[in-house]
Amino acid sequence: QVQLVESGGGLVQPGGSLRLSCAASGFTFSRCDMRWFRQAPGKERELVASLSIDGRTNYKDSVKGRFTISRDNAKKTVYLQMDILNPEDTAVYYCNARGPWGMGWGKETLVTVSS
C-alpha cells in the first residue's frame, strides 16, 4: 500500500525557514519521481518542485533560489527546504510520487507564513 506522510509544516515569520519531509512506503522509492505541490486558499493546486530519479530538479519560478528539493533513497524520504519564506508561500503542501505503478499523494502539511 502506497503511503506518503508529510511533516514539518507550521507557523513561521516572513523571512524564516522550514523543512518539509515526506516519508514514503509501499513502493520502490528510488524508481519514482518525487514532487511537492501546494494549494493556497482559493487557488488551484500547483507544482512547486520536482526531483526525478536521475537527479534533475525543476522549480516554480517564484520559489527558485529559495526552495530546495532533495531526497534520501536509503531513508525513502523527500525533503523541501524552504528559505526566505513570505506570506505568499502560505498553503497546504502535498508530497507526490510518480512511478511506473502510477501516482500517489500524501495527506498534507500546512505552512503558514505570518508575523
N, C-alpha and C positions, 0 to 999 in steps of 0.2 A: 504494500500500500504506500503510495507516494505521500510523503509528509514534508512540509516546509514550515519551519517555525521561526518567525521573526522575533527579534528582541532588540533593545537598545534605544527605543524611542523615548520621548519625554519632552519636558519643557526646557527651553534654552533661550538665553537672551540673544538679541541680534549681535552678530559678530562671533558667536560661540561655535562650538563643535559638538558633534555627536558621531558615534559609530554604530551603525546598524549591523546586526548579524542575522544570518539565516541558516539554520541548521537543517540539513537535508537527510532524508532516509527513504528507503523503499525503492531506490533506483540507483543506477550506476552514475554517480555524481560526475565523475571525470569525463563522461561522454556527453555531458549536457552543456549547452549554452545557458548562462545564468544572467538574469536581468533584474533590475529594480524599476518598479513603476511607482507612480504616486497619483493620488486623486485629491485635489483641493475641494473645499466646499463649493458646490455649484458648478464645478468644472468636470470635464471628462478625464478619465484615467489617461496618463501619459507616460511614455517611456523616459526614464531618467538616465539610466546607464545600462550597458550590456557588456558582457565578457564572454567571448567564445572559448571553445575548448582549446583552440590553438593560441589563446592569449590576446586576441585582438579586442580592443575596447572601443566603445562608442558612447558619447555623452550628449545629452540635450545641451543646446548652446548655452542656455542660461546657467548651467552648473559647471561648465568647463572651467578648469583651473581651481575649482572649489571642492568638487566631489571626486572621490577615487574609489573605483570598484576593484575588488581583489577576491581571490579565492584560495582556499587551502583544501586541496583534494584529499589529503590524509584525514582531515577533520570533517570533510564533507560540509564545508561551511563557506558561504559567500558573505562578503562584507561590503558595506558602503560607508566610507569615511566622508563625513560632511563637515567642511570648514567654512568659515566666514558666512554663517547662516544668516538669512534675512527673512523677514515676515512672509515673503512670497514663497518661501520653502515650506511653509506650514501646510501639512497634508497628511493623509493616511498613506503610508508606504507599504508596498507589497513586493514580496520576493516572487520570482517566476523562474521556472526551469523548463527548458525546451530541449527535448531529446528525440531519439528515434521512436520512442514509445508514445510520444505526444507532448502535452504541456501540463504543468501543474502550477498551482498558485498557493502561496501562503495565506494566512488569515489576514493579518495587517499589524502594523505598529504605527502609532500616532506620533507625529513630530509637530510640536508647537513652538514657533519662534516668536517670542513676545517679551517686551520689557515690563 
